[in-house]
Amino acid sequence: MIAVIDFGSQYTQLIVRRIRELGYFSKLFQPAELREIPKAAAIILSGGPRSVREEGAPDIDFEYLRSLGVPVLGICYGMQLLTQKFGGEVSAGTTREYGPAKLRPAEGAALFKGMSPESQIWMSHSDTVTQRPDGCQILGTNRDGVPVALQWDEGWFGIQFHPEVSHSHEGMTVLRNFLELAPDAEPFRIESFKEELIKQIQDEVGDREVVCGVSGGVDSTVLAALLHEAGVKLHAIFVDTGLMRKDEAAEVEDQFRELGIDLHTVHAGPRFMAALDGVGDPEQKRKIIGELFIDIFFSAVGSHIELLAQGTLYPDVIESPAEHRPRSRPPQPVPHPS
């Protein structure tokens, strides 16, 4: 995979999306998760709102990062952090630079192969590199001759602009060129990803039984199908609240029948209707539905089942604030009823 380290930029999730658009598998990780990243072919350090000069600013295990032996691209904050790690200096700029600028690539720079002699890029930073480390090469400048792209060692690059946003007109070319410099980066195959997930589920679950709450939606259905194909002991539970669209509960049952998954349906519509009778406040209704659902679901689970599985769509993960974002791991049992 292509691992993106999240330093808090508003564009970090967009980096992952762009890499996937280029046909490679990419996932988001927090800096503290660096040692847990499996088989990264390349690593991108994102931008971020902090200054690398601040006390307690986000950091990276630089020695371990170097030991991986894969190409690394630092974007904005990532570039400034790598500058410090290689022995350079970063200082506060006289003004915050936010908006369009022009990139003038150095002749023969592989990172900018096939790009225009002058290309619009998008800037968003307040710090600037004031002293480059020994041996650092300038790969590109702006119109004023200020370096906006650096290379420290072979395979180690930094850019002071955001290639992932559409305002950087040839940003996708920059990302594509970087990935082409990663010899182990292979185009993403959904079949391979599915096989990897199934293997991880088998390793995680083993001989234990796992309960999976399903609703008929995409996330829980995909998870149930993966658990089923992994051959684990699966107890799929569907709580029919009576609040779905007409005939939708029957459609869910038909869908799981076609998938070959045994589905335990709890027809609880009358209980929900009775609990909601006479209640008009929407927030009170929401609480009643949630609490009753949990009671009914766990009554159906039984005491012998050890694991609980939750399906979560990737957009739900990446839209969470960084400090609350779940760890980037495969589907696994977690304490959540829905």
C-alpha positions in Angstrom: 0.0 0.0 0.0 0.9 3.7 -0.1 0.8 4.9 3.5 -0.2 8.5 4.2 0.8 9.9 7.6 -1.8 12.4 8.9 -0.4 15.5 10.5 -3.8 17.2 10.6 -4.1 18.9 7.2 -7.6 19.6 5.9 -6.5 18.0 2.7 -5.0 14.8 4.1 -8.0 12.6 3.2 -7.8 14.0 -0.3 -4.3 12.7 -0.7 -5.6 9.1 0.0 -8.4 9.7 -2.6 -6.0 10.9 -5.3 -3.7 8.0 -4.9 -6.6 5.6 -5.2 -7.7 7.5 -8.3 -4.3 6.8 -9.7 -5.0 3.1 -9.2 -3.0 2.4 -6.0 -4.3 1.3 -2.6 -3.7 3.9 0.1 -4.6 4.2 3.8 -4.3 6.9 6.4 -2.2 6.4 9.6 -1.4 8.5 12.6 2.3 9.3 13.2 2.3 7.0 16.3 1.2 4.1 14.0 4.3 4.2 11.8 5.7 0.9 13.2 2.3 -0.8 12.6 2.1 -0.1 8.8 2.2 -3.3 6.9 4.3 -3.6 3.7 4.3 0.1 2.6 5.7 0.7 -0.9 6.0 4.4 -0.3 5.1 6.9 2.5 3.7 10.4 2.2 3.8 12.8 5.1 0.9 15.2 4.9 0.6 18.9 5.6 -0.7 20.2 8.9 -1.8 23.3 10.7 0.9 23.3 13.3 4.5 24.7 13.1 7.4 22.3 13.3 9.0 24.9 15.6 6.2 24.6 18.2 6.8 22.7 21.4 4.9 19.4 21.2 4.4 19.7 17.4 3.6 16.3 15.7 6.7 14.3 15.1 7.8 11.1 13.4 10.2 8.3 14.2 12.7 9.3 11.7 15.2 6.5 12.2 12.5 3.9 11.8 11.2 5.7 8.7 14.7 5.6 7.2 15.0 1.9 8.0 12.0 1.1 5.8 14.0 1.9 2.7 11.0 3.2 0.7 10.5 6.5 -1.1 9.1 9.3 1.1 7.3 12.5 0.0 6.8 15.3 2.5 4.0 17.8 1.7 4.2 21.2 3.4 4.4 20.3 7.1 5.9 17.0 6.0 8.6 18.8 4.0 9.5 21.1 6.9 9.7 18.2 9.3 12.0 16.3 7.0 14.1 19.4 6.5 14.6 19.5 10.3 15.3 15.8 10.5 18.0 16.0 7.8 19.7 18.9 9.7 18.2 22.0 8.1 16.4 24.9 9.6 12.8 26.1 9.4 11.8 29.6 10.4 8.6 31.7 10.5 7.9 33.4 7.2 7.2 37.1 7.1 3.7 36.4 5.9 1.4 33.4 5.5 1.4 32.2 1.9 -2.0 31.0 1.0 -3.3 30.7 -2.6 -1.9 30.1 -6.1 1.7 30.3 -7.1 3.9 29.2 -9.9 6.2 26.2 -9.9 9.3 26.2 -12.1 10.7 22.6 -12.1 14.4 22.0 -12.3 15.5 20.4 -15.6 15.6 16.7 -15.4 13.8 16.4 -12.0 12.1 13.0 -12.0 9.4 14.2 -9.6 8.2 16.7 -12.3 8.6 14.6 -15.4 6.3 15.6 -18.2 5.2 18.8 -16.6 5.1 22.3 -18.0 8.0 24.7 -17.6 5.7 26.7 -15.4 2.8 25.2 -13.6 0.2 26.6 -11.2 0.4 25.2 -7.6 -1.5 25.8 -4.4 0.3 27.1 -1.3 -0.8 27.0 2.3 1.9 27.6 4.9 3.4 30.1 7.2 6.9 28.6 7.9 9.7 28.4 5.4 12.9 26.5 4.9 15.7 29.0 5.7 18.7 26.7 5.7 18.9 23.6 3.6 20.9 20.5 4.9 24.2 19.6 3.2 23.6 17.8 0.0 20.0 18.9 -0.4 19.0 19.5 -4.0 16.5 22.1 -5.2 14.0 20.4 -7.6 11.8 23.4 -8.1 11.3 27.1 -7.3 8.6 29.7 -7.5 8.8 32.8 -9.8 10.9 34.6 -7.2 13.5 31.8 -7.1 12.4 30.5 -3.7 12.8 26.7 -3.4 9.5 24.9 -3.2 10.6 21.4 -3.9 13.6 19.6 -2.4 15.4 16.3 -2.5 17.6 15.2 0.4 18.6 11.6 -0.3 17.7 9.1 -3.1 13.9 8.6 -2.8 13.4 11.4 -0.3 11.4 14.4 -1.6 9.6 17.4 -0.2 7.3 19.9 -1.8 5.9 23.2 -0.3 2.6 23.0 -2.1 -0.4 20.7 -2.2 -0.5 18.5 -5.3 -3.7 16.8 -4.1 -6.0 19.8 -4.7 -7.4 20.8 -8.1 -5.9 24.2 -7.8 -2.5 22.6 -8.4 -3.1 22.0 -12.1 -0.6 19.3 -12.6 -0.6 17.9 -9.0 -1.8 14.4 -10.1 1.3 14.2 -12.4 3.5 15.0 -9.3 1.8 12.2 -7.3 2.0 9.8 -10.3 5.7 10.5 -10.8 6.4 9.9 -7.1 4.6 6.6 -7.2 6.6 5.6 -10.3 9.7 6.1 -8.2 8.5 3.5 -5.8 9.7 0.1 -7.3 7.4 -2.0 -5.0 4.2 0.0 -5.7 1.8 -2.2 -7.5 -1.6 -1.2 -9.0 -4.5 -2.0 -6.7 -6.5 -5.1 -7.3 -9.8 -5.4 -5.4 -9.4 -9.2 -5.5 -6.1 -9.1 -3.7 -7.5 -6.7 -1.1 -10.5 -9.1 -0.5 -8.1 -12.0 0.0 -6.0 -10.0 2.4 -9.1 -9.0 4.5 -10.4 -12.6 4.6 -7.0 -13.8 5.8 -6.9 -11.1 8.5 -10.4 -12.1 9.7 -9.4 -15.7 9.9 -6.3 -14.9 11.9 -8.3 -12.5 14.2 -11.3 -14.7 14.9 -9.9 -18.2 14.8 -12.4 -20.7 16.3 -14.4 -18.2 18.2 -17.9 -17.3 17.2 -18.6 -13.7 16.1 -21.9 -11.8 16.1 -22.6 -9.2 13.5 -25.5 -6.8 13.6 -26.8 -6.2 10.1 -29.3 -3.7 8.7 -29.3 -4.4 5.0 -27.0 -1.4 4.4 -23.7 -1.6 2.5 -21.3 -1.6 5.4 -22.8 -4.3 7.6 -23.7 -6.5 4.6 -20.2 -6.4 3.2 -18.7 -7.2 6.6 -21.2 -10.1 7.0 -20.3 -11.4 3.6 -16.5 -11.2 4.3 -17.0 -13.1 7.6 -19.1 -15.7 5.8 -16.5 -16.2 3.1 -13.8 -16.4 5.8 -15.5 -19.5 7.1 -15.7 -18.3 10.7 -18.6 -19.1 13.0 -21.0 -16.3 12.3 -24.2 -15.2 14.0 -25.8 -12.5 11.9 -28.7 -10.6 13.6 -31.2 -8.3 12.0 -33.5 -6.3 14.2 -36.7 -5.4 12.3 -37.7 -2.3 14.1 -40.9 -1.8 12.0 -39.5 1.6 11.0 -38.0 0.7 7.6 -39.6 1.2 4.2 -42.5 -1.0 3.2 -41.3 -4.6 2.5 -37.7 -3.6 3.2 -37.3 -6.1 6.0 -38.3 -8.9 3.7 -35.9 -7.6 1.1 -33.0 -7.8 3.6 -33.9 -11.4 4.5 -34.1 -12.3 0.7 -30.7 -10.6 0.2 -29.0 -12.6 2.9 -30.7 -15.8 1.7 -29.1 -15.2 -1.7 -25.7 -14.7 -0.1 -26.1 -18.0 1.7 -25.8 -16.4 5.1 -28.1 -17.6 8.0 -29.9 -14.6 9.3 -31.5 -14.4 12.7 -34.3 -11.8 12.3 -35.9 -10.3 15.4 -39.4 -8.9 14.4 -39.7 -6.2 17.0 -41.9 -3.7 15.3 -44.8 -3.8 17.8 -42.3 -3.2 20.7 -40.9 -0.1 19.0 -44.4 1.2 18.1 -45.6 0.8 21.7 -42.5 2.5 23.1 -42.9 5.5 20.7 -46.7 5.8 21.2 -47.5 9.4 22.2 -43.9 10.6 21.9 -43.6 13.7 19.7 -40.1 15.1 20.4 -37.6 13.8 17.8 -34.7 13.7 20.1 -36.6 11.7 22.7 -37.7 9.3 19.9 -34.1 8.9 18.9 -33.1 7.9 22.4 -36.0 5.5 22.8 -35.2 3.8 19.5 -31.5 3.5 20.3 -31.9 2.2 23.8 -34.6 -0.3 22.8 -32.5 -1.5 19.9 -29.6 -2.2 22.1 -31.7 -4.2 24.6 -33.3 -6.3 21.9 -30.1 -6.9 20.0 -28.1 -8.1 23.0 -31.0 -10.2 24.2 -30.7 -12.0 20.9 -26.9 -12.3 21.1 -26.7 -14.8 23.9 -23.9 -15.2 26.4 -21.7 -17.7 24.6 -20.6 -15.4 21.7 -17.2 -13.8 22.3 -16.7 -11.3 19.5 -18.8 -8.5 18.1 -18.1 -7.2 14.5 -18.9 -3.8 13.2 -18.7 -2.6 9.5 -17.7 1.0 9.0 -17.4 2.7 5.6 -14.1 4.4 4.9 -15.7 7.8 4.5 -17.0 7.5 8.0 -13.5 6.9 9.2 -11.7 9.7 7.3 -14.4 12.3 8.2 -13.8 11.7 11.9 -11.5 14.2 13.6 -7.9 13.0 13.6 -7.7 12.7 17.4 -10.8 10.6 17.5 -10.3 8.6 14.3 -10.2 4.8 14.7 -6.9 3.0 14.2 -6.4 2.0 10.6 -6.9 -1.8 10.8 -9.0 -4.4 9.0 -12.6 -5.2 10.1 -12.4 -6.7 13.6 -14.5 -7.2 16.6 -15.3 -4.0 18.5 -17.9 -3.2 21.2 -20.6 -1.6 19.1 -24.2 -2.9 18.6 -25.1 -1.3 15.3 
